[in-house]
Amino acid sequence: MTSNRLMTALLAPVAIVSLSGCGVNSIPTAEEEVNGRWAGVQNQYQRRADLIPNLVRTVQGYAKQEREVLTQVTEARAGANQIKLTPEQLSDPEAMRRYSEAQGRLSQSIVSLQRLQEAYPDLKSNSNFMALQSQLEGTENRITISRTDYNQAVQAYNTRIRTFPDVIGAKIFYGAEAKVPFQATTPGAEQAPTVDFGNGQ
């Protein structure tokens, strides 16, 4: 009985070290980092979506006949807002592609607004419009940063679950699947759209 206790006492630290070396703690930590970074991406996209209705309303006052452009932006925003991704779907390439495409369509529609300034130069003198435009530019920059942070977290997680010794814990304890990085699905969509209404910024 004494030898059994002694053996248990000797093996317990070894088992703890072995389990910790297999990613029992590090894999959930890395996955939570991915999920947190994805929440940051969604937060910035939501901020952009919240700005757009105010921008559209401001432009409408100057360009009432430009219904097609404004409708396109509004519809693209609605489409982008309909597609949500849960943390569980971050391993689904098709779900990520649909999300990316919807956000890309919205990015492209925002760019079309810059043409309106050429036809309606008085927009430059509207302080509300200029403030919204500035906020939109800042949000696009934050979206780019958030996507980069998310992709870095995905890379770290995917590397962890595929390399020894964490690959053991990834397979045995978690059945971990690789996360999908955010990729632009339309040409040029990996860059924040240039929203320049002729204000020299």
C-alpha positions as CSV (number, residue, x, y, z in Angstrom):
1,M,0.0,0.0,0.0
2,T,2.9,2.3,0.9
3,S,4.6,1.5,-2.4
4,N,1.4,2.3,-4.3
5,R,1.1,5.6,-2.7
6,L,4.7,6.4,-3.3
7,M,4.3,5.4,-7.0
8,T,1.2,7.6,-7.3
9,A,3.0,10.5,-5.7
10,L,5.9,10.1,-8.1
11,L,3.7,9.7,-11.2
12,A,1.2,12.5,-10.5
13,P,3.7,15.3,-11.3
14,V,4.8,13.5,-14.4
15,A,1.2,13.1,-15.6
16,I,0.5,16.8,-15.0
17,V,3.5,17.9,-16.9
18,S,2.7,15.4,-19.7
19,L,-0.9,16.7,-20.0
20,S,0.2,20.3,-19.9
21,G,2.7,19.6,-22.6
22,C,0.0,18.2,-24.8
23,G,-1.9,21.4,-25.1
24,V,-4.6,20.7,-22.5
25,N,-4.4,24.3,-21.4
26,S,-2.7,26.1,-24.3
27,I,-5.2,24.9,-27.0
28,P,-8.3,26.4,-25.3
29,T,-6.3,29.6,-24.6
30,A,-5.3,29.9,-28.2
31,E,-8.9,29.2,-29.4
32,E,-10.3,31.9,-27.1
33,E,-7.7,34.3,-28.5
34,V,-9.0,33.5,-32.0
35,N,-12.6,34.0,-30.9
36,G,-11.8,37.2,-29.2
37,R,-10.1,38.6,-32.3
38,W,-13.0,37.5,-34.4
39,A,-15.3,39.4,-32.1
40,G,-13.1,42.5,-32.7
41,V,-13.5,42.0,-36.5
42,Q,-17.3,41.8,-36.2
43,N,-17.4,44.8,-33.9
44,Q,-15.7,47.0,-36.5
45,Y,-17.9,45.7,-39.3
46,Q,-20.9,46.5,-37.1
47,R,-19.6,50.0,-36.5
48,R,-19.3,50.6,-40.2
49,A,-22.8,49.3,-40.7
50,D,-24.1,51.7,-38.1
51,L,-22.4,54.7,-39.8
52,I,-23.8,54.0,-43.3
53,P,-27.5,54.9,-42.8
54,N,-26.5,58.3,-41.5
55,L,-24.2,58.8,-44.4
56,V,-26.8,57.8,-46.9
57,R,-29.4,60.1,-45.3
58,T,-27.0,63.0,-45.5
59,V,-26.2,62.3,-49.2
60,Q,-29.9,61.9,-50.0
61,G,-30.4,65.6,-49.2
62,Y,-28.0,66.6,-51.9
63,A,-28.4,63.8,-54.4
64,K,-32.0,62.7,-54.3
65,Q,-31.9,61.5,-57.9
66,E,-29.0,59.2,-57.2
67,R,-31.3,56.5,-55.9
68,E,-29.4,53.7,-57.6
69,V,-26.2,54.3,-55.8
70,L,-27.8,54.9,-52.4
71,T,-30.0,51.8,-52.8
72,Q,-27.0,49.7,-53.7
73,V,-25.2,50.8,-50.5
74,T,-28.3,50.2,-48.4
75,E,-28.9,46.8,-49.9
76,A,-25.2,45.8,-49.5
77,R,-25.4,46.8,-45.9
78,A,-28.5,44.8,-45.3
79,G,-26.9,41.8,-47.0
80,A,-23.8,42.1,-44.9
81,N,-25.7,42.4,-41.7
82,Q,-27.7,39.2,-42.4
83,I,-24.6,37.0,-42.4
84,K,-23.3,36.3,-39.0
85,L,-20.5,33.9,-38.0
86,T,-20.4,32.1,-34.6
87,P,-17.1,31.0,-33.2
88,E,-18.1,27.4,-34.1
89,Q,-18.2,28.4,-37.8
90,L,-14.7,29.8,-37.9
91,S,-13.5,26.3,-39.0
92,D,-16.0,26.3,-41.9
93,P,-14.4,27.7,-45.1
94,E,-17.8,28.1,-46.9
95,A,-19.3,30.1,-44.0
96,M,-16.2,32.3,-44.0
97,R,-16.4,32.8,-47.8
98,R,-20.0,33.9,-47.6
99,Y,-19.2,36.4,-44.8
100,S,-16.2,37.7,-46.6
101,E,-18.1,38.1,-49.9
102,A,-21.0,40.0,-48.2
103,Q,-18.5,42.4,-46.5
104,G,-16.6,42.8,-49.8
105,R,-19.8,43.8,-51.6
106,L,-20.4,46.5,-48.9
107,S,-16.9,47.8,-49.2
108,Q,-17.2,48.1,-53.0
109,S,-20.6,49.9,-52.7
110,I,-19.1,52.4,-50.3
111,V,-16.5,53.3,-52.9
112,S,-19.2,54.2,-55.4
113,L,-20.3,57.1,-53.1
114,Q,-17.1,59.0,-53.9
115,R,-18.4,59.6,-57.4
116,L,-21.3,61.5,-56.0
117,Q,-19.0,64.2,-54.7
118,E,-17.9,65.0,-58.2
119,A,-21.5,65.6,-59.2
120,Y,-22.4,67.3,-56.0
121,P,-19.4,69.3,-54.7
122,D,-21.6,71.1,-52.1
123,L,-21.3,67.8,-50.1
124,K,-17.8,69.0,-49.2
125,S,-19.2,71.9,-47.2
126,N,-21.6,69.7,-45.2
127,S,-20.1,69.3,-41.8
128,N,-22.2,66.3,-40.9
129,F,-21.2,64.5,-44.1
130,M,-17.5,65.3,-43.6
131,A,-17.7,64.0,-40.0
132,L,-19.4,60.8,-41.1
133,Q,-16.9,60.3,-43.9
134,S,-14.0,60.8,-41.5
135,Q,-15.5,58.2,-39.1
136,L,-16.0,55.8,-42.0
137,E,-12.4,56.1,-43.1
138,G,-11.2,55.5,-39.5
139,T,-13.5,52.4,-39.3
140,E,-12.1,51.0,-42.5
141,N,-8.6,51.3,-41.0
142,R,-9.7,49.6,-37.8
143,I,-11.3,46.8,-39.9
144,T,-8.0,46.2,-41.6
145,I,-6.2,46.0,-38.3
146,S,-8.8,43.8,-36.7
147,R,-8.6,41.3,-39.6
148,T,-4.8,41.2,-39.4
149,D,-5.0,40.5,-35.6
150,Y,-7.6,37.8,-36.2
151,N,-5.4,36.2,-39.0
152,Q,-2.4,36.2,-36.7
153,A,-4.4,34.5,-33.9
154,V,-5.6,31.9,-36.4
155,Q,-2.1,31.2,-37.6
156,A,-0.9,30.7,-34.0
157,Y,-3.8,28.4,-33.2
158,N,-3.5,26.4,-36.4
159,T,0.2,26.0,-35.8
160,R,-0.3,24.9,-32.2
161,I,-2.8,22.2,-33.0
162,R,-0.7,20.8,-35.8
163,T,2.7,20.6,-34.0
164,F,4.1,18.3,-31.4
165,P,3.3,18.0,-28.5
166,D,0.0,20.0,-28.7
167,V,-1.2,17.9,-31.6
168,I,-1.8,15.1,-29.2
169,G,-4.1,17.1,-27.0
170,A,-5.7,18.6,-30.0
171,K,-6.7,15.2,-31.4
172,I,-7.4,13.3,-28.1
173,F,-9.1,15.9,-25.9
174,Y,-10.6,18.5,-28.3
175,G,-10.9,17.1,-31.8
176,A,-9.6,20.5,-32.8
177,E,-10.1,21.8,-36.3
178,A,-8.1,24.4,-38.1
179,K,-9.6,27.9,-38.1
180,V,-10.1,29.7,-41.4
181,P,-8.2,33.0,-41.9
182,F,-10.1,36.0,-43.3
183,Q,-9.4,36.3,-47.0
184,A,-10.7,38.9,-49.4
185,T,-13.0,37.3,-52.0
186,T,-13.2,40.2,-54.4
187,P,-10.2,41.9,-56.1
188,G,-8.9,44.7,-54.0
189,A,-11.2,44.0,-51.1
190,E,-8.2,43.1,-48.9
191,Q,-7.5,46.9,-48.8
192,A,-9.7,49.4,-47.0
193,P,-11.7,51.2,-49.7
194,T,-10.5,54.7,-50.5
195,V,-13.3,57.0,-49.6
196,D,-12.1,60.4,-50.8
197,F,-14.8,63.0,-51.3
198,G,-12.3,65.7,-52.5
199,N,-11.5,67.0,-49.0
200,G,-7.8,66.6,-49.5
201,Q,-7.4,63.9,-46.8
